[in-house]
Amino acid sequence: MDHLTHPNNVTEFILLGLTQNPQLQKILFIVFLFIFLFTVLANLLITVTISLSPTLSAPMYFFLTCLSFVDAFYTSVTTPKMIIDLLYQRRTISLGGCLTQLFVEHLLGGSEIILLIVMAYDRYVAICKPLHYVSIMRPGLCRLLVMVAWIGGVVHATVQILFMVNLPFCGPNVIDHFMCDLFPLLKLACRDTYRLGMIVAANSGAMCLLIFSMLLTSYIVILSSLKSHGSEGQRKALSTCGAHVIVVVLFFVPCIFTYMRPVVTYPVDKLVTVFFAILTPMFNPIIYTVRNTEVKNAMRSLLKKRNGITNWSQVNFSFSHNCRFYMLTLVAFSLSLEIMQNQSLVTEFILLGLSQNPNVQKTVFVIFLFSYMATLGGNLLIVVTISSSPALLGSPMYFFLAFLSFLDACYSTVTTPRMIVDALYEKKTISFEGCMTQLFAGHVFAGAEVIVLTVMAYDRYVAICRPLHYSSIMNWRLCGILMGVAWTGGFLHSTIQIFFVLQLPFCGPNVIDHFICDLYPLLELACTDTYVFGLFVVGNSGFMCILIFSILLVSYGVILCSLRAHSTEGQRKALSTCGSHIAVVVLFFVPCIFTYARPPSTFSFDKVVTIIYTILTPLLNPLIYTIRNKEVKNAMRNVWKRIMVVCNERSPGLIVNALSQKKTISYNQCMTQIVTVHIFVCIEIFVLILMACDCYNAIQTISQSPLILIHEIMQLNNNVTEFILLGLTQDPVRKKIVFVTFLLFYLGTLLGNFLIITTIKTSRALGSPMYFFLFHLSLSDTCFSTSIAPRMIVDTLLKNATISFSECLIQVFSFHFFGCLEIFILILMALDRYVAICKPLHYMTIMSRQVCGVLVAVAWVGSCVHSLAQIFLVLSLPFCGPNVIDHYLCDLQPLLQLACTDTYVINLLLVSNSGAICTVSFIMLMSSYIFILHSLRNHSAEGRRKALSTCISHITVVVLFFGPCVFIYTRPATTFSVDKLVAVFYTLGTPLLNPLIYTLRNAEVKNAMRKFWSKALVSNDNL
């Protein structure tokens, strides 16, 4: 190679890659890392499955093994280099490395082409000459054909490389690609490469085109010969050949486009190369496994064997060895802390906490003290309930639930007490060892919880998909091993994290803008380059979260798909259980993915996200599991009855005894207990008297303004204290027209919606769930319109319309709160119509008053969470000026334009929050109504007419509301002149039209209004 490259001035090439945008490079790094890992694992899975399965011994599967092996190595030639290059600003490759990549790439690509020909020949013999198949496709011939494929690939790549090594490269050396390929290199050569380009086109392009034509012709011949086969044979042959044809088209079409042309390059070449060099090897295993029953059955059998290996007679865990391992790890952790102390100048860190305002700190103290007490109480109640209830403890699901609650209690205890105590101090410090210990313990419990959630998903899969084998599979020994795996996995995950952090030197500063010690804030303080360490964090924490979250969602998707074969009662029970599990998974994983699956950077709203998964999630888990689980609620009632009996007996020591069968206490224990209880009661009374004096001022301050915390979270460096609203127009005459028009609109909205609210509340005939939801829809419409219209109407009378910063944020909060509430209620109304039309006999049992009340409560809570997420994102923005909003209300997009910082990331979060909710909800609603209308074929003409009338009014409301919302929020941070008119439509027009639509098209509502109006007139006459 040195001899070949001696006359060249170029010793390395600069690869420009797919993009030069740093933010896009980080996104591509994550995307292609996952694609590469999936490609390698999937192809190796096919290789292992076929190699270990005796049923897949046919020549077709032998060739499929070779193809998967080649695909795994083919993607490894270019993808790892491209992924690593995305982490660097300057991407170089040596001349020798470039030619080596080119040679290996064409070797494996040529081998894959010949393998595809061999597989087509195998299918031809199997379908056209089935009686001679075994004698023709004998093992010796199969091995010979595979050897020919490898030799053909070597010959093809050698011819290519011999031409390339003779090219002189004098400069430039910049390749506008992410890998070394033929045409980009030919463009850089400092001589005429026309003939070489023709040779390349003949060697690569012509070979691709010729073989592609041969393959298509062979498959056409095969398909033509299927006419003489039976229907089952045709189906099986079409399934197999269809998979092969898809692979052939995916591979050859991009190759022909790339190599069957003159020496020119196009901007689209990179995307085409990504398709056949990276995506095609990923699609191949999916195509062959999804469309091939035998491969899927072999994979299931392999999984069963793996489960069989984990039987108790074959698995022997040594507790002493595990203890030794943990002790050695802890000793190493202690030694690492000592070594790190010698390397770092920092002995303690200063935590800024959630706020520096003393009044807000008192608010934080009260709120999170109650949250922590509720978290401990709720989770320990679940642990005690399951432990004391034999009916629950005998089920693996509740065993795992008790373990999850225990982890939640420990996980919350790692961070919350420290934060609560720090809220009482002006200066919050934590020692270096304390910071590392908090980081280690937090990731131990979080890692264990991630694995426990996976185990719970597996438990539900076995219970629902294999109910007859549930007891034999989920035996107690397996449950114990799975819990041991959870602890070990959390321990290993946290150990890896802590050893990376312990390598960092901390020279100063030592101020952490957070309320806990976490990875990214610590990386920002290290006095060394932490880019590589940040990637390790993403790989360990972020990748694990995304991978397990994806596995969990897929597993629950498989479980829900398998429910079709169950009875209605079984479906209801399984959906209730899985629904609670999915809610816990989403609450835990989404904030974790947002925090850790990104480059090493910190945002102002990281504290809020951290609160969600460290404090709120452990608080909500017991609520979710108890509200949706009748067995847990019944067991809690039984425990509560026992405790109440004990409390009535006024015996301090019998609470524990009430949970046991035999209740005894010795004389000495009794005397000790009485003395201890009285001592602590006296101390508690004294402490409460002292706390009452100190808390009086705090409570008085808290009661003065519930928005103190929000005001403090706002950036103190904001120069803007108010905004100027330009309104719909600046023309005085038009302002008067706007005033009159929208005053009438608003009054009509209030009267129409209040009329519906009053009619439904006073009419006994409108007691069905549909009208219960319509009542809440009208209420939300009234509030939604009131959050915007009065301010706009008053502003039309003023020359300069201004709104303070706080009022602007309150308007944004209330506007999105009631808007999201309306979205959720429209979804509930669609659900109500689905049950009423598709399951009319079960309507009253499904849509009971209790269920309706819970659904509406969920809608209120969901809208509150959505609006809080929006407002906290806006609160993190600094506003330095200007302060003119070209709108008649405070909304997200105009505010983002005024912020004096880069709002790209925040805009993406806002789009994903508002835009995604609108789009997904709109698609769900339209799909549900299409399904409802499709099911009307089985109804009578009168039933169809009534159902159509109701559904059409609902669909009209949905389209009127969601169309403008999707237009506003599912786009980048830009504003258009038409935005004001669109906003008028869904903020003022839709709440006005809703009562008209529901009254004009609904006979029951009109009759109820007539009766209500008649009663009002009669009462007036009597007066």
Buried (B, 14 or more C-beta within 10 A) or exposed (E): EEEBBEEBEBEEBBBBBBBEEEEEBBBBBBEBBBBBBBBBEBBBBBBBBBEEBEEBEBBBBBBBBBBBBBBBBBBBBBBBBBBEBBBEEEBBBBBBBBBBBBBBBBBBBBBBBBBBBBBBBBBBBBBBEEEEBEEEBEEEBBEEBBEBBBEBBBEBBBBBBEBBBEBEBEEEBEBBBBBBBBBBBBBBBBEEBEEBBBBBBEBBBBBBBEBBEEBBEBBEEBBEBBEEBEEEEBEBBBEBBBBBBBBBBBBBBBBBBBBBBEBEBEEEBBEBBBBBBBBBBBBBBEBBBEBBEBBBEBBEBBEEEEEEEEEEEEEEEEEEEBEEBBEEBEEBBEEBBEEBBEEBEBEEBBBBBBBEBBBBBBBBBBBBBEBBEBBBEBBBBBBBBBBBBEEBBEBBBBBBBBBBBBBBBBBBBBBBBBBBEBBEEEEBBBEBBBBBBBBBBBBBBBBBBBBBBBBBBBBBBBBBBEEEEBEEBBBEEBBEBBBEBBBBBBBBBBBBBBBBBBBBEBEEEBEBBBBBBBBBBBBBBBBEEBEEBBBBBBBBBBBBBBEBBEEBBEBBEEBBEBBEEBEEEEBBBBBEBBBBBBBBBBBBBBBBBBBBBBBBEBBBBBBBBBBBBBBBBBBBBBEBBBEBBEBBBBBBEBBEEBBEEBEEEEBBBBEEBBBEEEEEEEEEEEEEBEEEEEEEEEEEEEEEEEEEEEBEEBEEBBEEEEEBBBBBBBBEEBEBEEBBBBBBBEEEEEBEEBBEBBBEBBEBBBEBBBBBBBBBEEBEEBEBBBBBBBBBBBBBBBBBBBBBBEBBBEBBEEEEBBBEBBBBBBBBBBBBBBBBBBBBBBBBBBBBBBBBBBBEEEBEEBBEEEEBEEBBEEBBEBBBBBBBBBBBBBBBBBBBEEBEBBBBBBBBBBBBBBBBBEBEEBBEBBBEBBBEBBBEBBEEBBEBBEEBBEBBEEBEEEEBEBBBEBBBBBBBBBBBBBBBBBBBBBBEBEBEEEBBEBBBBBBBBBBBBBBEBBBEBBEBBBBBBEBBEEEEEEEEEEE
